[in-house]
Amino acid sequence: MAKYFDPHIHMVSRTTDDYQNMAAAGITGVIEPAFWQGQARTSVGSFIDYFDTLLGWERFRASMFGIHHFCTIGLNPKEANDLSVANEVLEILPRYLVKDGVVAVGEIGYDDITPEEDRFLAAQLELARQFNLPVLVHTPHRDKIGGTKRTLAVIREVGIAEHLVIIDHLNELTLPLVLDSDCWRGHSIYPNTKMSEQRMVALLQQYGTEKMVVNSAADWGISDPLKVPKTGQAMLAAGFSEAQVEQVLFHNPVDFFAQSGQLDKQLVGTALPIDQRRQWQDNSALRGQEPVVK
């Protein structure tokens, strides 16, 4: 069975059934970017609790189903406009960027493309440069072309090495902009919106597989945590080889985030041993079920 790695999925909003189904489909590892949770947070403490959940409970929960879990930490663009909270979040980020399992700064970028978003994007790119970490950049849902162009401009203004940056949520209109840089190229495969498996296959046929990355970006909305393996099936049906599928859907994302020094390709290529008798802070992901050990 092919092995897959989903480098952008919001598992705090998914169930353990999703972890089981992902593992059965060949997903051996995931990266969970810090992002907006559907409702604006009103204090820095709520960010601290959220970051701690990504590093603690969620990493533990993934391990219960054999999946390696990593995360990215950052102030998302949608909440960068509340200066009373955003400034405090920026102050706590350095202590999180050195923790085990943090493979990048992110998601950062643009939502409404405001001066405040400009400021916090540049500040967090500078943090990534200081900590020698990769960066995961979110491109906006509105004015995607303008936001992508501005993103590339700020990356160059800050001076972070472009090979340490992945620009996500690309499509047919924005991918060519990123191809002119040394940044990596991220694509989110979604039901109904963003990119479909078939559109992704067409981009791979047109532009090749170099630095091309695919994710599900699955969250609390209408989304599908199996979109990475489903893209693999679409690639095979279109005539791509198994080696090309594994290059795009495993090696490329792992190679990008391995630049953090926190992710070992050989290790994440094999499922974690499962021991569901373990607990996290005296809590279990089970609800009376018989623990699986294998």
RALINQUI-V801070 format. One record per helix or strand of 3 or more residues. SS is the DSSP state (helix for helix, strand for strand). FROM is the first residue (numbers start at 0). TO is the last residue. If there is no record, write none. Layout:
((SS | FROM | TO) (SS | FROM | TO))
//
This chain:
((strand | 3 | 5) (helix | 10 | 12) (helix | 15 | 23) (strand | 26 | 32) (helix | 43 | 54) (helix | 56 | 62) (strand | 67 | 72) (helix | 76 | 78) (helix | 82 | 96) (strand | 101 | 108) (helix | 114 | 130) (strand | 133 | 137) (helix | 143 | 157) (helix | 161 | 163) (strand | 164 | 167) (helix | 174 | 178) (strand | 183 | 188) (helix | 196 | 206) (strand | 211 | 214) (helix | 226 | 236) (helix | 241 | 259) (helix | 264 | 267))
//
